[in-house]
Amino acid sequence: MTIDTLPDLDTEAVEKRPGRRRLVAIGLAAILLLGAGAGAAFAWWPAQKADVRAGTTLVTAEGMAARYGIDVNLIGVTAAGGLIEFRYQVVDPDKAARMIHDTTLLPIVVVEDTGATMVISRPHHASELELGGTYFFLFANSHNAIHAGSLVTLVLGDSRLEHIEARG
């Protein structure tokens, strides 16, 4: 009876695989890097920024007209949901003109349940505002934060007008 045996393996020719400790260290480094990246990404999310409503005075529609010379007509979702339109009518051209010439008075729209904030960087009206004229501002609907039916707050300077239902 003959017994066949396997030849001896040449241990020098076999490649060594990375040790478990090395694999665990690489995995932990990857998790830490991903965690840091996610934290940086959330820093850009609108809800993570300071609430612009803090320190403002709640006013009625009549109060907004008295302070800033405008009557808010609409906050609506347009352009297939990509833009927010803030439409207003001028009831006092001198007061309303401050809103388009003073960058500290640019309108800000805040989603009430999430705190997501829509801002514009500069006004886009170049002409003089006329009594009874209807004008608008367009905001990018960042992260698709506002939908038809969303309740929003309009912040203008040191005043805020709450519970405006966005229309679609």
C-alpha positions as a LaTeX table, in Angstrom:
\begin{tabular}{lrrr}
\hline
Residue & $x$ (\AA) & $y$ (\AA) & $z$ (\AA) \\
\hline
Met1 & 0.00 & 0.00 & 0.00 \\
Thr2 & 1.41 & 3.36 & $-0.98$ \\
Ile3 & 0.60 & 6.64 & 0.64 \\
Asp4 & 0.90 & 9.78 & $-1.41$ \\
Thr5 & 1.87 & 12.87 & 0.47 \\
Leu6 & 1.65 & 16.47 & $-0.53$ \\
Pro7 & 4.86 & 18.31 & $-1.18$ \\
Asp8 & 6.07 & 20.75 & 1.46 \\
Leu9 & 5.02 & 24.34 & 0.89 \\
Asp10 & 7.67 & 26.95 & 0.30 \\
Thr11 & 6.77 & 29.46 & 3.03 \\
Glu12 & 9.04 & 32.12 & 1.57 \\
Ala13 & 7.00 & 32.22 & $-1.66$ \\
Val14 & 3.66 & 32.78 & 0.09 \\
Glu15 & 2.76 & 36.47 & 0.41 \\
Lys16 & 1.89 & 37.64 & 3.87 \\
Arg17 & $-1.55$ & 39.17 & 4.27 \\
Pro18 & $-2.01$ & 42.36 & 6.29 \\
Gly19 & $-2.54$ & 41.66 & 9.97 \\
Arg20 & $-5.87$ & 42.18 & 11.65 \\
Arg21 & $-4.58$ & 45.13 & 13.60 \\
Arg22 & $-3.64$ & 46.92 & 10.42 \\
Leu23 & $-7.08$ & 46.26 & 8.87 \\
Val24 & $-8.84$ & 47.49 & 12.00 \\
Ala25 & $-6.72$ & 50.67 & 12.03 \\
Ile26 & $-7.53$ & 51.36 & 8.36 \\
Gly27 & $-11.25$ & 50.80 & 9.04 \\
Leu28 & $-11.26$ & 53.15 & 12.04 \\
Ala29 & $-9.44$ & 55.84 & 10.06 \\
Ala30 & $-12.03$ & 55.57 & 7.27 \\
Ile31 & $-14.91$ & 55.87 & 9.75 \\
Leu32 & $-13.35$ & 58.94 & 11.36 \\
Leu33 & $-12.82$ & 60.61 & 7.99 \\
Leu34 & $-16.40$ & 59.88 & 6.92 \\
Gly35 & $-17.71$ & 61.24 & 10.23 \\
Ala36 & $-15.73$ & 64.46 & 9.83 \\
Gly37 & $-17.00$ & 64.86 & 6.26 \\
Ala38 & $-20.60$ & 64.36 & 7.37 \\
Gly39 & $-20.16$ & 66.98 & 10.11 \\
Ala40 & $-18.83$ & 69.47 & 7.57 \\
Ala41 & $-21.73$ & 68.73 & 5.24 \\
Phe42 & $-24.29$ & 69.37 & 7.98 \\
Ala43 & $-22.65$ & 72.70 & 8.78 \\
Trp44 & $-23.94$ & 73.93 & 5.40 \\
Trp45 & $-27.51$ & 72.70 & 6.05 \\
Pro46 & $-29.84$ & 75.70 & 6.60 \\
Ala47 & $-31.40$ & 74.36 & 9.81 \\
Gln48 & $-27.97$ & 74.28 & 11.51 \\
Lys49 & $-27.42$ & 78.04 & 11.32 \\
Ala50 & $-28.48$ & 80.63 & 13.88 \\
Asp51 & $-32.19$ & 81.41 & 13.85 \\
Val52 & $-32.68$ & 84.80 & 12.18 \\
Arg53 & $-36.07$ & 85.15 & 13.90 \\
Ala54 & $-34.42$ & 85.61 & 17.29 \\
Gly55 & $-34.43$ & 89.23 & 18.42 \\
Thr56 & $-37.11$ & 90.34 & 15.95 \\
Thr57 & $-40.51$ & 91.79 & 16.76 \\
Leu58 & $-43.67$ & 89.95 & 15.74 \\
Val59 & $-45.89$ & 92.24 & 13.64 \\
Thr60 & $-49.19$ & 91.90 & 11.83 \\
Ala61 & $-49.63$ & 92.51 & 8.11 \\
Glu62 & $-50.71$ & 96.06 & 9.00 \\
Gly63 & $-47.60$ & 96.47 & 11.16 \\
Met64 & $-45.38$ & 95.36 & 8.26 \\
Ala65 & $-47.08$ & 97.94 & 6.03 \\
Ala66 & $-46.58$ & 100.67 & 8.64 \\
Arg67 & $-42.89$ & 99.86 & 9.20 \\
Tyr68 & $-41.74$ & 98.99 & 5.69 \\
Gly69 & $-44.40$ & 100.34 & 3.33 \\
Ile70 & $-45.34$ & 96.96 & 1.81 \\
Asp71 & $-48.36$ & 94.69 & 1.76 \\
Val72 & $-47.33$ & 91.03 & 1.45 \\
Asn73 & $-49.32$ & 89.41 & $-1.37$ \\
Leu74 & $-47.72$ & 86.00 & $-1.80$ \\
Ile75 & $-45.03$ & 83.61 & $-0.79$ \\
Gly76 & $-45.24$ & 80.83 & $-3.32$ \\
Val77 & $-43.36$ & 77.88 & $-4.72$ \\
Thr78 & $-42.64$ & 78.28 & $-8.43$ \\
Ala79 & $-40.35$ & 76.98 & $-11.20$ \\
Ala80 & $-41.14$ & 73.31 & $-10.52$ \\
Gly81 & $-40.32$ & 73.82 & $-6.83$ \\
Gly82 & $-36.88$ & 75.33 & $-7.42$ \\
Leu83 & $-37.75$ & 78.93 & $-6.54$ \\
Ile84 & $-39.68$ & 80.78 & $-3.87$ \\
Glu85 & $-41.46$ & 83.97 & $-4.93$ \\
Phe86 & $-42.05$ & 86.74 & $-2.40$ \\
Arg87 & $-44.53$ & 89.18 & $-3.97$ \\
Tyr88 & $-45.56$ & 92.47 & $-2.37$ \\
Gln89 & $-47.46$ & 95.67 & $-3.17$ \\
Val90 & $-46.05$ & 99.08 & $-2.28$ \\
Val91 & $-48.23$ & 101.14 & 0.07 \\
Asp92 & $-45.51$ & 103.70 & 0.96 \\
Pro93 & $-42.79$ & 104.11 & $-1.72$ \\
Asp94 & $-40.34$ & 105.93 & 0.60 \\
Lys95 & $-40.40$ & 103.19 & 3.25 \\
Ala96 & $-40.40$ & 100.38 & 0.68 \\
Ala97 & $-37.40$ & 101.89 & $-1.12$ \\
Arg98 & $-35.28$ & 101.30 & 1.99 \\
Met99 & $-35.92$ & 97.58 & 1.61 \\
Ile100 & $-34.33$ & 97.42 & $-1.83$ \\
His101 & $-31.45$ & 99.82 & $-1.15$ \\
Asp102 & $-30.36$ & 98.70 & 2.33 \\
Thr103 & $-28.89$ & 95.18 & 2.35 \\
Thr104 & $-29.69$ & 94.81 & 6.08 \\
Leu105 & $-33.38$ & 95.01 & 5.17 \\
Leu106 & $-33.45$ & 92.29 & 2.51 \\
Pro107 & $-36.31$ & 89.83 & 3.09 \\
Ile108 & $-35.59$ & 86.42 & 4.61 \\
Val109 & $-38.01$ & 83.48 & 4.50 \\
Val110 & $-37.84$ & 80.87 & 7.29 \\
Val111 & $-39.69$ & 77.53 & 7.27 \\
Glu112 & $-41.43$ & 77.44 & 10.64 \\
Asp113 & $-41.22$ & 73.71 & 11.41 \\
Thr114 & $-37.60$ & 73.12 & 10.31 \\
Gly115 & $-35.94$ & 76.53 & 10.63 \\
Ala116 & $-34.58$ & 76.28 & 7.06 \\
Thr117 & $-33.71$ & 79.81 & 5.96 \\
Met118 & $-33.92$ & 81.27 & 2.45 \\
Val119 & $-31.91$ & 84.45 & 1.82 \\
Ile120 & $-30.93$ & 86.52 & $-1.18$ \\
Ser121 & $-27.63$ & 88.30 & $-1.50$ \\
Arg122 & $-28.79$ & 91.52 & $-3.13$ \\
Pro123 & $-31.96$ & 93.22 & $-4.40$ \\
His124 & $-32.78$ & 92.98 & $-8.07$ \\
His125 & $-35.04$ & 96.01 & $-8.52$ \\
Ala126 & $-33.30$ & 98.89 & $-10.27$ \\
Ser127 & $-36.22$ & 101.25 & $-10.80$ \\
Glu128 & $-38.06$ & 103.51 & $-8.38$ \\
Leu129 & $-40.94$ & 101.85 & $-6.57$ \\
Glu130 & $-44.37$ & 103.27 & $-7.32$ \\
Leu131 & $-47.37$ & 103.54 & $-5.01$ \\
Gly132 & $-49.64$ & 100.55 & $-5.73$ \\
Gly133 & $-46.96$ & 98.78 & $-7.77$ \\
Thr134 & $-46.47$ & 95.05 & $-7.31$ \\
Tyr135 & $-42.90$ & 93.74 & $-7.08$ \\
Phe136 & $-41.20$ & 90.48 & $-6.18$ \\
Phe137 & $-38.06$ & 88.78 & $-4.93$ \\
Leu138 & $-37.01$ & 85.26 & $-5.94$ \\
Phe139 & $-35.23$ & 82.89 & $-3.56$ \\
Ala140 & $-33.58$ & 79.57 & $-4.37$ \\
Asn141 & $-35.58$ & 76.82 & $-2.66$ \\
Ser142 & $-32.51$ & 75.29 & $-1.00$ \\
His143 & $-32.80$ & 71.59 & $-0.22$ \\
Asn144 & $-36.42$ & 71.75 & $-1.47$ \\
Ala145 & $-37.29$ & 73.09 & 1.99 \\
Ile146 & $-40.58$ & 74.84 & 1.11 \\
His147 & $-43.58$ & 73.12 & $-0.43$ \\
Ala148 & $-47.11$ & 74.33 & $-1.13$ \\
Gly149 & $-48.81$ & 74.47 & 2.26 \\
Ser150 & $-45.62$ & 75.03 & 4.28 \\
Leu151 & $-45.96$ & 77.67 & 6.98 \\
Val152 & $-43.20$ & 80.28 & 6.73 \\
Thr153 & $-42.11$ & 83.43 & 8.52 \\
Leu154 & $-41.04$ & 86.53 & 6.64 \\
Val155 & $-38.22$ & 88.40 & 8.40 \\
Leu156 & $-37.58$ & 91.96 & 7.31 \\
Gly157 & $-35.11$ & 94.02 & 9.32 \\
Asp158 & $-36.10$ & 93.75 & 12.97 \\
Ser159 & $-39.64$ & 92.54 & 12.21 \\
Arg160 & $-41.21$ & 89.20 & 11.41 \\
Leu161 & $-44.58$ & 88.21 & 9.95 \\
Glu162 & $-45.46$ & 84.64 & 10.93 \\
His163 & $-47.69$ & 81.82 & 9.71 \\
Ile164 & $-47.76$ & 82.67 & 6.02 \\
Glu165 & $-48.89$ & 79.64 & 4.03 \\
Ala166 & $-46.75$ & 79.05 & 0.95 \\
Arg167 & $-48.85$ & 78.58 & $-2.15$ \\
Gly168 & $-48.03$ & 76.30 & $-5.06$ \\
\hline
\end{tabular}
